[in-house]
Amino acid sequence: MRAEAAVRAEAELGEGPTWDPVAGRLIWVDILGSRVHTYDPASGRRTIMATEQHVGAAKPRAGGGLVVNLRDGIGLYDPQGAFSWLVRDPVPGRRGNDAAVAPDGTLWAGTMRYDEAPGGGSLTRFAPDGATTEIFGSVAVSNGTAWSPDGELLYYIDSPTRRIDVCRMDGQLPSDRRPLVTIEEGAGFPDGLTVDAEGCVWVALWDGAQVRRYTPRGDLDRIVELPVPRPTACAFGGRDLRDLYITTARVGLERPHPLSGSVLVLPDAGQGLRGTAFAG
């Protein structure tokens, strides 16, 4: 497999690729640029929306619009672009990071401190009415979150641990968290991930210039070398959910690659799963 440029951009911290099947477009964010981007691969049309705060993730809502994981909490955009807070909880030195929508339509949103201090972040479940449940506390950099095709397993990354953890879902909440994969020293840090229709986990390796595929047993199945050192996350998209889109970053690089900050694509990489829109 060889990655191609899908969207040429210079995002400081491109993140959170998400396929919107209703609109037929990819949604992704530039966290530090405070921008939500969309891209329609069929037409090539792109849009950019500015947010008032750093934005860690943006996901489709069931009724249209977006739910966003911002610096100070969870915000909602309606289909006309009007903004409101679902939950506002500002904490000095902390911001929203990666997020995912669970099969039941709840939002699982992560936080981290800007200085990445251990214990400064968390993963929280947000119900459509704004009710919150802390899933994991005292993490450093809350990142990849995804579920197995049958919804019985949760995969989760706290990047500095170098691990992809797996949990069993006990009703709406996870239990029995354990390491599935530990990324070896020198290979980068696990960042965002996605799960394909075979139940395999695709993970982007920050400072590793790779995307890797692991089986549900944790066996390394595939390595895709990338031209950029800092891939951040990946998601399947396109009409048949067979193309793997990869966001990238240029922040902190003295000499970024020309494609750093762009969105890459691996055509026909595998079979993705149809995502769930936020029910709120």
Disulfide bonds with the S-S distance in Angstrom:
none
